[in-house]
Amino acid sequence: MKNANINPMSLFKDLDGSLSLAHELAALKIRSIRHKENGKVRLRKLMDVFKNNELLKILHDGHAQEEYSETDKLVEIFDFIKVHIPFTDDTKKADIYISAWRELYENEYTKDFAVKLMFYSLLTSNDEGGNNLFKYVPFEML
């Protein structure tokens, strides 16, 4: 994370002008980009370009917040991305998620998000459970 200049806390909380990853995910939905289509450059919504991206489809719309309090005063509010992955994922579905992540990583507009999502998933995932995204990180990113 240090080599990628990512503060681990910035993935969970808006810091120093940067958005938490949950807020970046929400911003992707409204962001417009220049997209080349039929030899012409057009302005399109980023989510229209990635409307079939299965990884983005499994990320929960919006985010969840967890509050930590200390003696009746709010200390921190952290943002989390909820992921809906069935426990019975088969290899074919896993390949689809890996390819979708690779698609985000290879696009100049979403590469930063894909890298942050990799670190986010490393910090929040384990080998089991419904929020395990790390197993879908493409090998070339690792």
C-alpha positions as a Markdown table, in Angstrom:
| # | Residue | x | y | z |
|---|---|---|---|---|
| 1 | Met | 0.0 | 0.0 | 0.0 |
| 2 | Lys | 2.9 | 2.3 | 0.7 |
| 3 | Asn | 4.3 | 1.8 | -2.8 |
| 4 | Ala | 0.9 | 2.7 | -4.2 |
| 5 | Asn | 0.7 | 5.7 | -2.0 |
| 6 | Ile | -2.4 | 4.5 | -0.3 |
| 7 | Asn | -3.2 | 5.3 | 3.3 |
| 8 | Pro | -5.1 | 2.3 | 4.7 |
| 9 | Met | -7.5 | 4.5 | 6.6 |
| 10 | Ser | -8.4 | 6.4 | 3.4 |
| 11 | Leu | -10.1 | 3.3 | 2.1 |
| 12 | Phe | -12.6 | 3.5 | 5.0 |
| 13 | Lys | -12.9 | 7.2 | 5.7 |
| 14 | Asp | -12.8 | 10.4 | 3.7 |
| 15 | Leu | -9.3 | 11.9 | 4.4 |
| 16 | Asp | -7.3 | 14.8 | 3.2 |
| 17 | Gly | -9.6 | 15.5 | 0.2 |
| 18 | Ser | -9.7 | 11.8 | -0.8 |
| 19 | Leu | -12.9 | 9.8 | -0.8 |
| 20 | Ser | -13.4 | 6.5 | 1.0 |
| 21 | Leu | -13.6 | 3.6 | -1.4 |
| 22 | Ala | -17.4 | 3.4 | -0.7 |
| 23 | His | -17.8 | 7.0 | -1.8 |
| 24 | Glu | -15.5 | 6.4 | -4.8 |
| 25 | Leu | -17.8 | 3.6 | -5.8 |
| 26 | Ala | -20.8 | 5.9 | -5.6 |
| 27 | Ala | -18.9 | 8.6 | -7.6 |
| 28 | Leu | -18.3 | 6.1 | -10.4 |
| 29 | Lys | -22.0 | 6.0 | -11.1 |
| 30 | Ile | -22.2 | 9.7 | -11.9 |
| 31 | Arg | -18.8 | 10.2 | -13.5 |
| 32 | Ser | -18.6 | 11.1 | -17.2 |
| 33 | Ile | -15.6 | 10.2 | -19.4 |
| 34 | Arg | -14.5 | 10.6 | -22.9 |
| 35 | His | -15.1 | 7.2 | -24.7 |
| 36 | Lys | -14.1 | 6.3 | -28.2 |
| 37 | Glu | -17.0 | 4.7 | -30.1 |
| 38 | Asn | -17.1 | 4.0 | -33.8 |
| 39 | Gly | -14.0 | 6.1 | -34.3 |
| 40 | Lys | -15.5 | 9.1 | -32.6 |
| 41 | Val | -14.8 | 10.4 | -29.1 |
| 42 | Arg | -18.0 | 10.9 | -27.1 |
| 43 | Leu | -18.8 | 11.9 | -23.6 |
| 44 | Arg | -20.5 | 9.0 | -21.7 |
| 45 | Lys | -21.3 | 8.0 | -18.2 |
| 46 | Leu | -18.6 | 5.7 | -16.9 |
| 47 | Met | -21.2 | 3.2 | -15.7 |
| 48 | Asp | -22.7 | 3.0 | -19.2 |
| 49 | Val | -19.2 | 1.8 | -20.4 |
| 50 | Phe | -19.1 | -0.8 | -17.6 |
| 51 | Lys | -22.8 | -1.7 | -17.4 |
| 52 | Asn | -22.0 | -5.4 | -18.0 |
| 53 | Asn | -19.1 | -5.5 | -15.5 |
| 54 | Glu | -20.1 | -8.3 | -13.1 |
| 55 | Leu | -17.7 | -7.1 | -10.3 |
| 56 | Leu | -19.5 | -3.7 | -10.1 |
| 57 | Lys | -22.8 | -5.5 | -10.1 |
| 58 | Ile | -22.0 | -7.5 | -6.9 |
| 59 | Leu | -20.9 | -4.4 | -5.0 |
| 60 | His | -23.8 | -3.1 | -3.0 |
| 61 | Asp | -25.4 | 0.1 | -4.0 |
| 62 | Gly | -24.4 | 2.7 | -1.5 |
| 63 | His | -22.4 | 1.9 | 1.6 |
| 64 | Ala | -22.8 | 1.0 | 5.3 |
| 65 | Gln | -21.4 | 3.1 | 8.1 |
| 66 | Glu | -20.1 | 1.8 | 11.4 |
| 67 | Glu | -19.9 | 4.2 | 14.3 |
| 68 | Tyr | -17.5 | 3.8 | 17.2 |
| 69 | Ser | -18.2 | 5.7 | 20.3 |
| 70 | Glu | -16.1 | 6.4 | 23.3 |
| 71 | Thr | -17.9 | 7.6 | 26.5 |
| 72 | Asp | -20.9 | 9.0 | 24.7 |
| 73 | Lys | -19.0 | 10.9 | 22.0 |
| 74 | Leu | -18.5 | 9.9 | 18.4 |
| 75 | Val | -14.9 | 9.0 | 17.6 |
| 76 | Glu | -15.0 | 7.6 | 14.1 |
| 77 | Ile | -17.4 | 6.9 | 11.2 |
| 78 | Phe | -16.1 | 4.3 | 8.8 |
| 79 | Asp | -17.6 | 3.4 | 5.4 |
| 80 | Phe | -17.8 | -0.1 | 4.2 |
| 81 | Ile | -18.8 | -1.7 | 0.8 |
| 82 | Lys | -21.2 | -4.5 | 1.2 |
| 83 | Val | -20.7 | -7.4 | -1.2 |
| 84 | His | -23.2 | -9.9 | -2.1 |
| 85 | Ile | -21.4 | -13.1 | -3.1 |
| 86 | Pro | -23.1 | -16.4 | -2.8 |
| 87 | Phe | -21.2 | -19.0 | -0.7 |
| 88 | Thr | -21.6 | -21.5 | -3.5 |
| 89 | Asp | -19.6 | -19.6 | -6.2 |
| 90 | Asp | -18.4 | -21.9 | -8.9 |
| 91 | Thr | -15.2 | -21.6 | -10.9 |
| 92 | Lys | -17.0 | -20.2 | -13.9 |
| 93 | Lys | -18.5 | -17.4 | -11.8 |
| 94 | Ala | -15.1 | -16.7 | -10.2 |
| 95 | Asp | -13.5 | -16.4 | -13.7 |
| 96 | Ile | -16.2 | -13.8 | -14.6 |
| 97 | Tyr | -15.4 | -11.7 | -11.5 |
| 98 | Ile | -11.7 | -12.0 | -12.1 |
| 99 | Ser | -12.2 | -10.8 | -15.7 |
| 100 | Ala | -14.4 | -8.0 | -14.6 |
| 101 | Trp | -11.8 | -6.8 | -12.1 |
| 102 | Arg | -9.1 | -7.0 | -14.8 |
| 103 | Glu | -11.4 | -4.9 | -17.1 |
| 104 | Leu | -11.4 | -2.2 | -14.4 |
| 105 | Tyr | -7.7 | -2.5 | -13.8 |
| 106 | Glu | -6.9 | -2.1 | -17.5 |
| 107 | Asn | -9.0 | 1.0 | -18.0 |
| 108 | Glu | -7.3 | 4.4 | -17.3 |
| 109 | Tyr | -10.4 | 5.8 | -15.6 |
| 110 | Thr | -10.9 | 2.9 | -13.2 |
| 111 | Lys | -7.4 | 1.6 | -12.6 |
| 112 | Asp | -7.0 | 3.5 | -9.4 |
| 113 | Phe | -10.3 | 2.2 | -8.1 |
| 114 | Ala | -9.3 | -1.3 | -9.0 |
| 115 | Val | -6.0 | -1.1 | -7.1 |
| 116 | Lys | -7.7 | 0.4 | -4.0 |
| 117 | Leu | -10.4 | -2.3 | -4.2 |
| 118 | Met | -7.6 | -4.9 | -4.1 |
| 119 | Phe | -6.2 | -3.4 | -0.9 |
| 120 | Tyr | -9.6 | -2.9 | 0.5 |
| 121 | Ser | -10.5 | -6.5 | -0.1 |
| 122 | Leu | -7.2 | -7.7 | 1.4 |
| 123 | Leu | -8.1 | -5.8 | 4.6 |
| 124 | Thr | -11.7 | -6.8 | 4.8 |
| 125 | Ser | -11.7 | -10.4 | 3.4 |
| 126 | Asn | -10.7 | -13.7 | 4.7 |
| 127 | Asp | -10.9 | -17.1 | 3.1 |
| 128 | Glu | -14.5 | -17.6 | 4.0 |
| 129 | Gly | -17.7 | -15.5 | 4.1 |
| 130 | Gly | -19.8 | -13.4 | 1.9 |
| 131 | Asn | -17.6 | -10.3 | 1.8 |
| 132 | Asn | -14.6 | -12.2 | 0.4 |
| 133 | Leu | -13.5 | -10.3 | -2.6 |
| 134 | Phe | -9.7 | -10.9 | -2.4 |
| 135 | Lys | -10.0 | -14.3 | -4.1 |
| 136 | Tyr | -11.1 | -12.5 | -7.3 |
| 137 | Val | -8.1 | -10.3 | -7.7 |
| 138 | Pro | -6.4 | -10.9 | -11.0 |
| 139 | Phe | -3.0 | -12.5 | -10.8 |
| 140 | Glu | -1.3 | -9.7 | -12.7 |
| 141 | Met | -2.4 | -7.2 | -10.0 |
| 142 | Leu | -0.9 | -9.3 | -7.2 |
